[in-house]
Amino acid sequence: MALHVIVGAGPVGTATALLLADRGERVRLVTRGGGGPEHPAIERVAADATDADRLIALTTGAAVLYNCANPAYHRWTTDWPPLAAALLTAAESTGAVLATVGNLYGYGPVDGPMSEATPLRPSSVKGRVRVRMWQDALAAHRAGRVRVTEVRGADYLGAGAQSVVTLLVLPRVLAGRRALAPVDLDAPHSWTYVGDVARTLVTVAGDERGWGRAWHVPTAPAVSVRELAARAATLAGAPEPKLTRMPGPVLWLGGLFDPIAKEIREMTYQFDRPFVLDSAAATTTFGIEPTPVDDALTETLAALRAPAPRPGLSQVP
């Protein structure tokens, strides 16, 4: 029964903690407020993960240190560098494998499906932040100082997933109301299930074949926002979706008043064209099959219907 330390209790951190705990592993979940799921095998700790000394103490004896953190969307440039540095220092000091949840921002706009071999050419400030984090970790790995891996997925589906579609589209579909979103409604788009992120993260962290490179989370075939909304309506027994593309000026104006809307401006390229993830490598190497979109949608819709309060767009990490 190994010790696993997870920083962050968002959708992926929570799913990873529960996956490990249900397997009989010891889990230490680190957040600023000490929150997270209740489970006999999960120890919830309140700590500032940018404090490298504190993080080293919490990680000593652990097999893996999982970076499932996600600072507020508009604070990536200020909050990620010290957090990433502390995580790397803790992994190097304790010998724990550093397994990070990344994303696709580092590739920038591309023509065709994205694979792990796609060059990192970020076109956004946030993409450059993520690329720098990965390059620093990979350099430390190649120098023999630490063992690292990273998993990357597309926009999430699943309990707690927060994206343009889960915040702006699916709640309106459930309510039978018109949804307005800054997307090409008919462009193919990949959707990654949160549970598959957790499974892939744990798998590559525990297998030396997974170290020293990034992996794409096994993801079901791409479907457009329009098709996703129609499938959601069918599953939920809701009326046929009514969708409208948000004009660019509306999003631009929203950015004058909402810092998150302002940050979304530079990421709209992901919804202006086909955004397709090639995740064959992880399936071929580790045998991880993606969860069908309808299954992921079913869980997403159940969470959206739950009575717990949900964050607004300005709170999306």
N, C-alpha and C positions, 0 to 999 in steps of 0.2 A: 504494500500500500504506500505509494509515493505521495509526496507533497507537491501540489501544483499551486502556484501563486498567480492570481488573475488581477490585473489592474483594470477597473472599469466594470460597471454593472448595468450597462445598456443592454439592448437586445442580444448582441453577440456574447458579451461577457456573462450575462445570465444564462444563456443557452449552453455556453461552454462549462460554466460551473455546475449546472445540473447534470450535464452529460457525464462529467468526470465523477461527480458525487454518486450518481446512480450506478457507476461502474465499480464503486467501492474505494475510490481514491480519496485522499485528504485534499481539501480545497481551502485555500485562504484567499478571500475576496477582498480586495483593497479599494476603497473609495473614500472621498473626502468626508462623506457623512456616515460611513459605516453601513450603508444600505445593501440591498440585494436579496435574493430569494432565501427563504427559510428552509433549511435542510440539516439533518443531524451531522452530515459530513462537511458542511460548509461553515467555516469560521469567517465571520464578517468583521473587518477591521477598518476603523476610521484613521486615515493617514493621508498626508500630502505626498503623492508619488514623485513630485519633483525634488523631494528631500532624499538625495542619494543614500545618505547614511541610514536613514530610517528604512528605505526600501531594501538596502543590503541586509539589514537585520531581519526584515520580514521574509526575505528570499533565501536566507542561509538554510541549506539542507534541502532545497526544492529541486525537483528534476527539471521543471520548466517554469519560466516566467512568461506569462501571456500578456501582450499589450493589446487590450480590448478597450482602451480609453478613447475618448472622442471629445476634445475640447469644443466649446461653443463655436459654431461655424464661422462667426466673424472674428474669432480670436486665434485662429490657427497660427498666424505669423508670430504672435507673442507667446502663446501657451505651448505649442508643440515642441519648439527647440529645447527648452529646459526639461520637459517631460521625457522626450526621446533620449536626451543625454543621460538622465538619471537611470532610465531603464537599461540602457547599454552598459553603464557603469556597474549597475547591480548584477547584471548577467555575467559580466567579466569577472567581478569580484567573487561571485558565488559558484560559478561553473554551471549555472542553470542555462538550458537552451532558451534563447529569446525568440518567441513566436509572435509575430505581429500581424494584426488584421489591417491590411492596406486597402487600396481601392484602385480604380482605373484612371484617376486623374492624371497620372504621370505620363500616359500615352498621348494626351492631347487629341485633337481631331485626327481621325484616321479614315482611310478608305478600305473597307473590308473588315473581316473579323479580327479581333485582337487576340493574339496568343502571347505566351510568355516571352516569345522572341521578338515581339513588336518593340521597336526602339522607344526609349523613354524621351519624349519630346513635349514636355508640358507647355501648354499655352496659357495657363492660369497661374496666379499667385499661389493658390492652394495646391495645385499640381506640383509646383516647384518645391514647396514645403515637404510634400510626401516623397518626392524623388531624393531630396537631400537626406532625409531620414534613412531611406533604404540604402543609399550609397555609403553613408557613414557606417551603418551596420554591416554591410557587405564587406567594406574595407577592413573592419575589425575581424570579421570571420576569416577573410583571406590571409590576414596577418597571424592567424592562429590564436587570437586573444579571446574569441567567443564563438559559439555556434549559434547561427541565426537562420530563420526562415520567415517567409511572409506569404500570406494568402490574400488573394484579391478577388472581389466579387463585384457584380453590377448592382443596380438599385435593388434594395432588399424587399422581400415579401416575408410575412410571418408575424408572429406576435411582437408588438412593440416596434415594428419596422417603421421608419420615418423617411419619407421621400415625397417628391411632388405628387406621385400617384396615390400614396396612402393618406396624404394630408388634404389634397385638393380634389381628387377624383373619386376615390372609393366611398368616402363618407357621403358625398352627394348622390352617388349611384344608389346607395342603401336607402337614402331618404327620398328617392324618386325625383330629385331636383337636378337642374342643369349644372354641369361642372365646367369650370373655366380654368384652363391650365396652359402654361407657356410651352407647349409641345406640338410637334408634328404628330397628329393623332394617328397617322397611318404608317409611320416609319417603324420597321422592325426594331425591337428593343429587348435586351436580355434582362431577366429578372432572377435574382439569386435568393434562394431560401435561407433564412437565418440559421435554421437547423443544419443545413449543409455547410455553412461557414464554420460552425462549431465542430462538426465531424471532421472537416478537412484540416482545420487548425490543430486539433488534437492528434490526428493521424500523422501529419508531417512533422510535428514537434517530437513525436516519439519514435520516428524512423529516420535513421541517419541518411537514407536516400533523399529525405526531404530538406536536408540542411544545405545552406549555401546558395539558395536560389529562391525565386518566387514561384508560387503556384496559383493557378486560377481555380476557384471553387467550382466543382461540377454544377453546371447550370442547364436547365431545360432549354429547348429551342426557343428562339426569340419570337415574341408576339408584339404587335403594336398596342398602344394605349387603348385604341378603340376596341380591339379584340379582347384585351384584358378586361376592360369595363363590361363588355357584353358577357364574357364568361362569368364575371363576378355577379352580374345581375341574375343570370340563370341560376347560379349556385344559391343565391340569396332569395330567390323568388321575388326579385324587385322588378319594376317596370324597365322597358328598354331604355338604355342610357341615352341621355341628351348631353352632348359634348360640344364645346366650343373652344377653339384655340385662342388663347389670350394674346392680344396684340402686343408687340414688343414695347411700344410706348407706355402701356399700362404697367408692365413690369419695371420699366425704367423709372416711372413716377413713384411706384411703390418703394423703390430703393432710396428715395429721398427721405422716407419716413421710417423705414424698417431696415435695420442693418443686415438682416438675413436675406431679404429680397435684394438688397444691393449686392450681396455676395453671389447670389444665384445668377446674376447677369452674366458673369464670365463663364458659367458652366452650361449655358443654354445650348451650346454646340452638341451636347450629348443627346439632346432631344430634337435637333434640327435635321438629323440624318439617321440612317441605320446605325445602331449602336449594339454591336453583336460580339459576344464573348465566345472565344474558342477555349473550351475547358477540357479538351480530350486528354491532355497530359496526365492530369490527376486521376482521371478514370482509368486510363491505361496502366499507370504505375501502381496505384493503390486500390483499384477496384471500387472506387466510390462512385455510385450512380446518383444523378441528380433527382431530387424530389419533383414529381410532376407539378406543373403550374397550378392545376386545379386543387391539389392538396395544399400547396402553399397558400393559395387564395382562400381556401376554406378556413385555415387557421387565422389568416389576416382579418377576414370578415368577422370571425367570432370575437377577436380582440377588439375590433372597432365597435362592436355592439355591446361590449362589456360596459358596466356602469361607471368604472373608474374614469376620472377626468383625464383627458388627453391634452398634450401641449399644443399650442398654436404654432403657426409657421415661424414666428420669431424665436421659438425655442428649439428649432431643429438643430442637432449637433452637426 
